[in-house]
Amino acid sequence: MSDEKRSPQQQASFRSSVDLRRDIELDLAVRYVDPLPDFHVPGYVAVDARLGWKPRPGLELAVAAQNLFDGQHPEFAGEGFNLVHVVEARRSVYGKITWTY
């Protein structure tokens, strides 16, 4: 199979970062990916978000979510040993603490 068939024909992404206050940041990312019909992977739109708070210099607390509006979707398919396997992207939420000194 040619490399053209392994990649989506169209992809688009939008990223936004805004400081809501001096100590609070909001980041959003939206991406669209065309379907991969040869691998039976449908097109999708995914939305990710991150909210960060800096309560004092050198300390940041953040919470982020990936695939906000979709519990899971096929995102990639690959071939190996005459089989096609599909990788699913699932919704996830995580927290992060960053301390710098």
Backbone as JSON Lines, residues from 0, in Angstrom:
{"i":0,"aa":"M","n":[0.84,-1.17,0.0],"ca":[0.0,0.0,0.0],"c":[0.9,1.24,0.0]}
{"i":1,"aa":"S","n":[0.54,2.22,-0.8],"ca":[1.36,3.43,-0.91],"c":[1.22,4.29,0.35]}
{"i":2,"aa":"D","n":[2.22,5.16,0.59],"ca":[2.18,6.05,1.74],"c":[1.0,7.01,1.67]}
{"i":3,"aa":"E","n":[0.55,7.35,0.45],"ca":[-0.61,8.24,0.31],"c":[-1.84,7.64,0.96]}
{"i":4,"aa":"K","n":[-2.01,6.35,0.88],"ca":[-3.19,5.68,1.44],"c":[-3.08,5.53,2.96]}
{"i":5,"aa":"R","n":[-1.88,5.67,3.5],"ca":[-1.67,5.49,4.94],"c":[-1.9,6.78,5.73]}
{"i":6,"aa":"S","n":[-1.98,7.91,5.04],"ca":[-2.12,9.21,5.7],"c":[-3.44,9.86,5.31]}
{"i":7,"aa":"P","n":[-4.03,10.64,6.23],"ca":[-5.27,11.35,5.88],"c":[-5.0,12.39,4.79]}
{"i":8,"aa":"Q","n":[-6.0,12.59,3.94],"ca":[-5.84,13.56,2.86],"c":[-5.87,14.99,3.4]}
{"i":9,"aa":"Q","n":[-6.73,15.25,4.38],"ca":[-6.85,16.6,4.95],"c":[-6.7,16.53,6.47]}
{"i":10,"aa":"Q","n":[-6.02,17.52,7.02],"ca":[-5.91,17.69,8.47],"c":[-5.93,19.19,8.76]}
{"i":11,"aa":"A","n":[-6.53,19.55,9.86],"ca":[-6.54,20.96,10.26],"c":[-6.47,21.02,11.78]}
{"i":12,"aa":"S","n":[-5.82,22.07,12.29],"ca":[-5.77,22.23,13.75],"c":[-5.83,23.7,14.11]}
{"i":13,"aa":"F","n":[-6.34,23.95,15.3],"ca":[-6.46,25.3,15.84],"c":[-6.02,25.24,17.3]}
{"i":14,"aa":"R","n":[-5.16,26.16,17.7],"ca":[-4.69,26.23,19.08],"c":[-4.88,27.65,19.59]}
{"i":15,"aa":"S","n":[-5.29,27.73,20.84],"ca":[-5.48,29.03,21.46],"c":[-4.95,28.98,22.89]}
{"i":16,"aa":"S","n":[-4.24,30.01,23.28],"ca":[-3.76,30.17,24.66],"c":[-4.13,31.57,25.12]}
{"i":17,"aa":"V","n":[-4.74,31.63,26.29],"ca":[-5.16,32.93,26.79],"c":[-4.89,32.98,28.3]}
{"i":18,"aa":"D","n":[-4.45,34.14,28.77],"ca":[-4.3,34.38,30.2],"c":[-5.61,34.98,30.69]}
{"i":19,"aa":"L","n":[-6.36,34.21,31.48],"ca":[-7.63,34.7,32.0],"c":[-7.41,35.76,33.07]}
{"i":20,"aa":"R","n":[-6.38,35.54,33.86],"ca":[-5.87,36.51,34.83],"c":[-4.36,36.38,34.77]}
{"i":21,"aa":"R","n":[-3.7,37.17,35.56],"ca":[-2.22,37.1,35.58],"c":[-1.72,35.72,36.01]}
{"i":22,"aa":"D","n":[-2.52,35.02,36.83],"ca":[-2.08,33.74,37.38],"c":[-2.84,32.52,36.84]}
{"i":23,"aa":"I","n":[-3.76,32.73,35.88],"ca":[-4.56,31.62,35.34],"c":[-4.46,31.61,33.82]}
{"i":24,"aa":"E","n":[-4.13,30.42,33.27],"ca":[-4.0,30.24,31.83],"c":[-5.02,29.21,31.34]}
{"i":25,"aa":"L","n":[-5.54,29.41,30.13],"ca":[-6.43,28.44,29.49],"c":[-5.9,28.17,28.1]}
{"i":26,"aa":"D","n":[-5.67,26.89,27.8],"ca":[-5.2,26.47,26.47],"c":[-6.25,25.55,25.87]}
{"i":27,"aa":"L","n":[-6.58,25.76,24.6],"ca":[-7.52,24.9,23.87],"c":[-6.87,24.46,22.57]}
{"i":28,"aa":"A","n":[-7.16,23.24,22.17],"ca":[-6.68,22.72,20.89],"c":[-7.81,21.93,20.25]}
{"i":29,"aa":"V","n":[-8.05,22.19,18.97],"ca":[-9.05,21.46,18.2],"c":[-8.35,20.95,16.95]}
{"i":30,"aa":"R","n":[-8.57,19.68,16.62],"ca":[-7.98,19.15,15.4],"c":[-8.97,18.28,14.66]}
{"i":31,"aa":"Y","n":[-8.92,18.38,13.34],"ca":[-9.76,17.58,12.46],"c":[-8.84,16.71,11.61]}
{"i":32,"aa":"V","n":[-9.22,15.45,11.44],"ca":[-8.44,14.53,10.62],"c":[-9.41,13.77,9.72]}
{"i":33,"aa":"D","n":[-9.11,13.74,8.41],"ca":[-9.9,13.0,7.44],"c":[-9.88,11.5,7.72]}
{"i":34,"aa":"P","n":[-10.87,10.78,7.2],"ca":[-10.88,9.33,7.39],"c":[-9.77,8.62,6.62]}
{"i":35,"aa":"L","n":[-9.47,7.4,7.07],"ca":[-8.56,6.49,6.36],"c":[-9.4,5.29,5.94]}
{"i":36,"aa":"P","n":[-10.1,5.39,4.8],"ca":[-11.05,4.35,4.42],"c":[-10.41,2.97,4.24]}
{"i":37,"aa":"D","n":[-9.19,2.9,3.76],"ca":[-8.55,1.6,3.56],"c":[-8.3,0.87,4.88]}
{"i":38,"aa":"F","n":[-8.23,1.62,5.99],"ca":[-8.02,1.02,7.3],"c":[-9.31,1.02,8.13]}
{"i":39,"aa":"H","n":[-10.42,1.49,7.55],"ca":[-11.7,1.57,8.25],"c":[-11.61,2.47,9.49]}
{"i":40,"aa":"V","n":[-10.85,3.54,9.37],"ca":[-10.72,4.54,10.44],"c":[-11.51,5.78,10.0]}
{"i":41,"aa":"P","n":[-12.58,6.12,10.72],"ca":[-13.37,7.29,10.32],"c":[-12.64,8.6,10.63]}
{"i":42,"aa":"G","n":[-13.05,9.68,9.99],"ca":[-12.53,10.99,10.33],"c":[-13.0,11.38,11.72]}
{"i":43,"aa":"Y","n":[-12.33,12.34,12.33],"ca":[-12.72,12.74,13.68],"c":[-12.31,14.18,13.94]}
{"i":44,"aa":"V","n":[-12.97,14.75,14.94],"ca":[-12.61,16.05,15.5],"c":[-12.33,15.8,16.98]}
{"i":45,"aa":"A","n":[-11.19,16.26,17.45],"ca":[-10.81,16.09,18.86],"c":[-10.57,17.46,19.48]}
{"i":46,"aa":"V","n":[-10.98,17.59,20.74],"ca":[-10.82,18.84,21.48],"c":[-10.07,18.54,22.77]}
{"i":47,"aa":"D","n":[-8.99,19.29,23.02],"ca":[-8.2,19.16,24.24],"c":[-8.2,20.51,24.96]}
{"i":48,"aa":"A","n":[-8.12,20.48,26.28],"ca":[-8.1,21.72,27.06],"c":[-7.15,21.57,28.25]}
{"i":49,"aa":"R","n":[-6.59,22.69,28.67],"ca":[-5.7,22.73,29.84],"c":[-5.96,24.02,30.6]}
{"i":50,"aa":"L","n":[-6.09,23.9,31.92],"ca":[-6.26,25.06,32.79],"c":[-5.11,25.05,33.79]}
{"i":51,"aa":"G","n":[-4.34,26.13,33.81],"ca":[-3.19,26.22,34.7],"c":[-3.32,27.39,35.66]}
{"i":52,"aa":"W","n":[-2.86,27.18,36.89],"ca":[-2.9,28.22,37.92],"c":[-1.52,28.33,38.54]}
{"i":53,"aa":"K","n":[-1.04,29.56,38.64],"ca":[0.26,29.85,39.27],"c":[0.01,30.61,40.57]}
{"i":54,"aa":"P","n":[-0.16,29.88,41.69],"ca":[-0.48,30.55,42.96],"c":[0.67,31.38,43.51]}
{"i":55,"aa":"R","n":[1.9,31.05,43.09],"ca":[3.07,31.83,43.52],"c":[4.19,31.58,42.52]}
{"i":56,"aa":"P","n":[5.19,32.43,42.47],"ca":[6.29,32.23,41.52],"c":[6.96,30.86,41.74]}
{"i":57,"aa":"G","n":[7.2,30.17,40.65],"ca":[7.87,28.88,40.7],"c":[6.95,27.69,40.91]}
{"i":58,"aa":"L","n":[5.65,27.92,41.09],"ca":[4.71,26.82,41.32],"c":[3.53,26.94,40.35]}
{"i":59,"aa":"E","n":[3.25,25.85,39.64],"ca":[2.08,25.82,38.75],"c":[1.31,24.53,38.98]}
{"i":60,"aa":"L","n":[0.0,24.66,39.09],"ca":[-0.92,23.54,39.18],"c":[-1.76,23.55,37.92]}
{"i":61,"aa":"A","n":[-1.92,22.4,37.28],"ca":[-2.67,22.36,36.03],"c":[-3.52,21.1,35.97]}
{"i":62,"aa":"V","n":[-4.63,21.2,35.28],"ca":[-5.48,20.06,34.95],"c":[-5.73,20.13,33.44]}
{"i":63,"aa":"A","n":[-5.66,18.97,32.8],"ca":[-5.84,18.92,31.35],"c":[-6.76,17.77,30.99]}
{"i":64,"aa":"A","n":[-7.48,17.91,29.9],"ca":[-8.36,16.87,29.39],"c":[-8.12,16.71,27.89]}
{"i":65,"aa":"Q","n":[-8.08,15.48,27.44],"ca":[-7.9,15.18,26.03],"c":[-9.13,14.44,25.53]}
{"i":66,"aa":"N","n":[-9.52,14.72,24.28],"ca":[-10.72,14.13,23.68],"c":[-11.96,14.44,24.52]}
{"i":67,"aa":"L","n":[-12.15,15.71,24.8],"ca":[-13.23,16.16,25.69],"c":[-14.62,15.67,25.27]}
{"i":68,"aa":"F","n":[-14.92,15.68,23.99],"ca":[-16.29,15.42,23.55],"c":[-16.48,14.04,22.93]}
{"i":69,"aa":"D","n":[-15.5,13.17,23.09],"ca":[-15.58,11.84,22.48],"c":[-14.92,10.84,23.42]}
{"i":70,"aa":"G","n":[-15.67,9.84,23.88],"ca":[-15.13,8.86,24.81],"c":[-13.93,8.12,24.26]}
{"i":71,"aa":"Q","n":[-13.99,7.76,22.98],"ca":[-12.86,7.15,22.3],"c":[-13.15,7.12,20.81]}
{"i":72,"aa":"H","n":[-12.1,7.11,20.02],"ca":[-12.25,7.01,18.57],"c":[-11.0,6.37,17.98]}
{"i":73,"aa":"P","n":[-11.15,5.65,16.87],"ca":[-9.97,5.13,16.18],"c":[-9.16,6.3,15.64]}
{"i":74,"aa":"E","n":[-7.87,6.25,15.83],"ca":[-7.03,7.37,15.4],"c":[-5.94,6.94,14.44]}
{"i":75,"aa":"F","n":[-5.58,5.69,14.45],"ca":[-4.47,5.23,13.62],"c":[-4.66,3.74,13.35]}
{"i":76,"aa":"A","n":[-4.2,3.3,12.2],"ca":[-4.19,1.87,11.89],"c":[-2.85,1.54,11.27]}
{"i":77,"aa":"G","n":[-2.33,0.41,11.62],"ca":[-1.04,-0.01,11.07],"c":[-1.08,-1.46,10.66]}
{"i":78,"aa":"E","n":[-0.14,-1.85,9.84],"ca":[-0.09,-3.21,9.34],"c":[1.1,-3.93,9.95]}
{"i":79,"aa":"G","n":[0.91,-5.2,10.18],"ca":[2.0,-6.03,10.67],"c":[1.58,-7.49,10.64]}
{"i":80,"aa":"F","n":[2.41,-8.34,10.12],"ca":[2.13,-9.77,10.04],"c":[0.8,-10.05,9.35]}
{"i":81,"aa":"N","n":[0.54,-9.33,8.25],"ca":[-0.69,-9.48,7.46],"c":[-1.97,-9.14,8.23]}
{"i":82,"aa":"L","n":[-1.84,-8.38,9.3],"ca":[-2.99,-7.94,10.08],"c":[-3.01,-6.41,10.11]}
{"i":83,"aa":"V","n":[-4.19,-5.87,10.25],"ca":[-4.33,-4.43,10.44],"c":[-4.8,-4.23,11.87]}
{"i":84,"aa":"H","n":[-4.06,-3.47,12.66],"ca":[-4.49,-3.17,14.02],"c":[-4.8,-1.68,14.14]}
{"i":85,"aa":"V","n":[-5.83,-1.39,14.89],"ca":[-6.31,-0.01,15.04],"c":[-5.99,0.47,16.45]}
{"i":86,"aa":"V","n":[-5.47,1.68,16.55],"ca":[-5.15,2.3,17.84],"c":[-6.28,3.26,18.19]}
{"i":87,"aa":"E","n":[-6.87,3.07,19.36],"ca":[-7.96,3.92,19.83],"c":[-7.42,5.01,20.75]}
{"i":88,"aa":"A","n":[-7.88,6.24,20.54],"ca":[-7.56,7.34,21.45],"c":[-8.74,7.5,22.39]}
{"i":89,"aa":"R","n":[-8.49,7.44,23.68],"ca":[-9.55,7.53,24.68],"c":[-9.53,8.89,25.37]}
{"i":90,"aa":"R","n":[-10.68,9.26,25.91],"ca":[-10.74,10.48,26.71],"c":[-9.87,10.29,27.94]}
{"i":91,"aa":"S","n":[-9.14,11.32,28.31],"ca":[-8.31,11.24,29.5],"c":[-8.26,12.6,30.19]}
{"i":92,"aa":"V","n":[-8.06,12.54,31.5],"ca":[-7.91,13.74,32.32],"c":[-6.71,13.5,33.23]}
{"i":93,"aa":"Y","n":[-5.88,14.52,33.36],"ca":[-4.73,14.38,34.25],"c":[-4.39,15.71,34.9]}
{"i":94,"aa":"G","n":[-3.67,15.62,36.0],"ca":[-3.22,16.8,36.72],"c":[-1.7,16.86,36.69]}
{"i":95,"aa":"K","n":[-1.18,18.05,36.87],"ca":[0.27,18.23,36.84],"c":[0.65,19.33,37.83]}
{"i":96,"aa":"I","n":[1.72,19.07,38.56],"ca":[2.29,20.07,39.47],"c":[3.71,20.33,39.0]}
{"i":97,"aa":"T","n":[4.04,21.59,38.75],"ca":[5.38,21.97,38.34],"c":[5.96,22.94,39.36]}
{"i":98,"aa":"W","n":[7.11,22.57,39.89],"ca":[7.8,23.41,40.86],"c":[9.19,23.69,40.33]}
{"i":99,"aa":"T","n":[9.5,24.93,40.15],"ca":[10.83,25.32,39.7],"c":[11.5,26.17,40.77]}
{"i":100,"aa":"Y","n":[12.81,26.04,40.86],"ca":[13.54,26.81,41.89],"c":[14.83,27.31,41.31]}
